[in-house]
Amino acid sequence: MKIVYRPHLLRRLKQRKVPKDYPRQILQNPEQEYFDSATMHNIAVKRLPYGGKVHHMVIAYDIIEKREK
């Protein structure tokens, strides 16, 4: 299984200077998980410190299954 972050997430991490390990932290231990049927992407949410406060941090990602040959 391969996890692929959405391009929007990668842009926002850089623009907002969010710690680069936050997506991994959110994905490994999310407080909430969803599947967005409108966009067909997985969503994970976790509260983490950012900018001196604790915020709900959200990542959108896709799961690519490896196929057996």
C-alpha atoms as one frame of an Amber mdcrd trajectory, in Angstrom:
protein
   0.000   0.000   0.000   1.274   3.462  -0.874  -0.004   6.716   0.627  -0.028
   9.759  -1.673  -0.673  13.211  -0.226  -2.768  15.586  -2.287  -0.840  18.442
  -4.000  -2.828  21.043  -2.041  -1.441  19.636   1.227   2.141  19.841   0.016
   1.673  23.485  -1.048   0.061  24.461   2.255   2.780  22.836   4.356   5.335
  25.044   2.650   3.217  28.227   2.562   2.165  28.034   6.216   5.454  26.627
   7.548   3.722  23.649   9.118   6.161  21.057  10.533   6.912  18.495   7.828
   6.233  15.541  10.144   2.630  16.625  10.891   1.054  14.713   7.977   2.724
  11.503   9.185   1.585  12.165  12.776  -1.970  12.818  11.623  -2.038   9.729
   9.429  -0.553   7.405  12.061  -2.929   8.437  14.836  -5.917  10.441  13.544
  -8.700  11.506  15.894 -11.176  11.339  13.006 -11.132   9.771   9.540 -13.474
  10.272   6.615 -13.866   9.370   2.978 -15.004  12.358   0.942 -17.333  10.866
  -1.652 -17.502  14.174  -3.557 -13.737  14.304  -4.182 -13.008  10.575  -3.708
 -10.155  11.304  -1.258  -9.438  10.117   2.275  -9.425  12.737   5.041  -7.732
  12.505   8.453  -8.006  15.013  11.317  -5.945  15.510  14.467  -5.502  18.374
  16.927  -1.885  19.577  16.985  -0.081  22.709  18.186   0.483  25.336  15.521
   1.070  29.071  15.828   0.882  29.058  19.617  -2.521  27.330  19.728  -3.918
  23.847  19.215  -5.730  23.484  15.884  -7.579  20.770  14.020  -5.066  19.828
  11.339  -6.487  18.072   8.274  -4.809  16.070   5.533  -6.278  14.755   2.303
  -4.612  11.699   0.829  -5.098   8.733  -1.468  -4.291   5.083  -0.908  -2.832
   3.214  -3.843  -3.051  -0.543  -3.482  -0.233  -2.655  -4.840  -1.425  -5.223
  -7.341  -0.193  -8.775  -7.297   1.421  -9.844 -10.580
